């Protein structure tokens, strides 16, 4: 597929972000910001004040890395934990609601219905669905 080809099914399609459950918060920030040069877009507490810190970083081309602060039971690096640190990936769209209906009609399970969110000033419409291998996929529509 040629570079720059547009998605003709999902309006505004592309990658918005990849969400990673950091196992070592400081080391993750050091890698993605200091070593790889990503820049902070926003930081917020998931679920409101006192919640888990989430940091959204611009990868450099408008796509993003979303880092979730470790929880008390988050496995440490190098452990034999079976969970994968990738929580979900988000597809960019200019119409999250119609994109959600499209995958619903195709038979996929919607796990979070479309809703408007304000992530510390980053306003978006989001929804989530489950892929055929159990992967969690988010539609992410940035609001102006």
PyMOL commands that set and color helices and strands:
alter all, ss='L'
color gray80, all
select helices_A, chain A and resi 25-35+96-105
alter helices_A, ss='H'
color red, helices_A
select strands_A, chain A and resi 14-21+39-46+52-58+64-68+86-92+110-119+122-130+136-142
alter strands_A, ss='S'
color yellow, strands_A
deselect
rebuild
show_as cartoon
